[in-house]
């Protein structure tokens, strides 16, 4: 399993956190969004999910991965 922490712009409330964490589950990753830090720590199996797919899942929810 690979673990990365991504900086994410645009999160402002608990709904944002829930949307991102749900989107990550849908692509086969698990994540913990930290609203105050503006980051998401993601754990995923590189054999099944690419980092690009993880970023796209977050961006599709309307947030910017920087």
N, C-alpha and C positions, 0 to 999 in steps of 0.2 A: 504494500500500500504506500502510496505517495501522499505527502501532506504539504500543502502550499498555503501561504497567506496572501490574499489578493487585496489590494486597496480598491474600494468601491465607492464611487461618488453617487449621491442622489438618495441615499437612505436617510429617512427622517423620522420614522416611527416603527412601532412594533409590527404593523402590517407589512412594511418593507422587509423586515427580518423574516417574517413568515413566508412571504412570497419567494424570497431568494432561497431559503432552506427547502421549501417544497419543490422548486424548480430543480435544485441540485439532486434531490431524491429521484425525480422523474428521469434524470439522465444516468442514474446509477452511482451517484457520488453522495457523500454526506458532508454537511457543512454547518458551521456555527458562525452566524453573523454577529459582529460586535458593533452595535450602533454608535457608541461613543467614540470608538477608534476609527470608524469608517472602513472596517475591514471584514473579510470573510475568510475563515480558515476552513479549507476543504481537504477532505481525505477521499482518495479514489484509487482504484486499481488501474494502472496504466495499460494493462492488457485489454481492458474492457472499455475504458473511457479516456479520451484525450483531454489534455489541458485546454485545448481550443474548444472542445465541446462544453467544458465546464464554464469557460468565459462566455460562450454564446448563450448558455442557459441563463446566466445572470443578466446579460445584455438584453435578452428577449423580454425580460421583466421590466425593462425601462431604466436600467442602471448602467453606469459607465465603469468598466474595469480599467484602471489606470496602471 
